[in-house]
Amino acid sequence: MSIFSDNIRFIRTQKKLSQQELADKISISRVRYSKYEDGRSEPPYELLIGISKYFNVSIDLLLTVDIRKYPLEDVLKLPDNRIVLPVVVDKLGNNSIEIVPQKASMGYLSGYSDPEYIESLQRISLPYLTNGKYRAFPATGDSMPPFKDGSFIIGKYIENLEDLKSNKSYVFVTLNDGISYKRLKEKKKKTLTVVADNSFYEPYEIPLREIVEIWQYASGIFPEDFEPDNFENCNLKDMFLELRKDIKNLNLYFNLDH
């Protein structure tokens, strides 16, 4: 048996289909299909694509993730027939917050759906964060003040794209950029426009097909020596504009004087 064979057996039974009915749907014999479900054979690429499209489950999930652990009706559906597995909370609704450390953040893309990876993360609990699933991500750079290196952003898991709200801050986990923390500017049909709070950085688009997870900002954890800065005074773009204005005024002064 394999993850793939377990998955197709599970999904078939969830949809209340017999082996013959499913075989008819994908245009093969029942005997041939039963070999895939029993793990005695593996389907060719074109048939694997057909099974994936019929179940509306990505090939990656069919081959690598034990779908039996996740309720299919709760997955986050994205364009191009992609789905994202939900984050599971316990029956009591306990909100144990996993902390993704800086050294482990690079491996998050390959480990976010691996229960063993998530189990290996340290945990904390904050009593004021309830009714949802939370996770803490490391902050890097200066794009979203007051969060700087050494800070952690606690996000609440977003289950549906419809729940996204403009001008709210989110942790976006994407296939290309990994973990990033930005403010949602606009939601479009196939992309999200996001922007940093530091105006030095320009807004940019995130294709929906690249999204792995979305977590809405809920709280923050700051280093022990944290002191909030007046970020307006150290905004590089504003400093540059002021400097250019001063130079322009200085040139005007000299031209008039001479």
Secondary structure, DSSP 8 states (H G I E B T S, - for coil): --HHHHHHHHHHHHTT--HHHHHHHTTS-HHHHHHHHTTS----HHHHHHHHHHHT--HHHHHHS-GGGS-GGGSEEETTTEEE------TT----EEE--HHHHTTHHHHTT-HHHHHTSEEE--TT--SS-EEEEE--SSSSTT--TT-EEEEEE---GGG--TT-EEEEEETTTEEEEEEEEEE-SSEEEEE-SSTTS--EEEEGGGEEEEEEEEEEE--TT-----GGGS-HHHHHHHHHHHHHHHHHHHHHH-
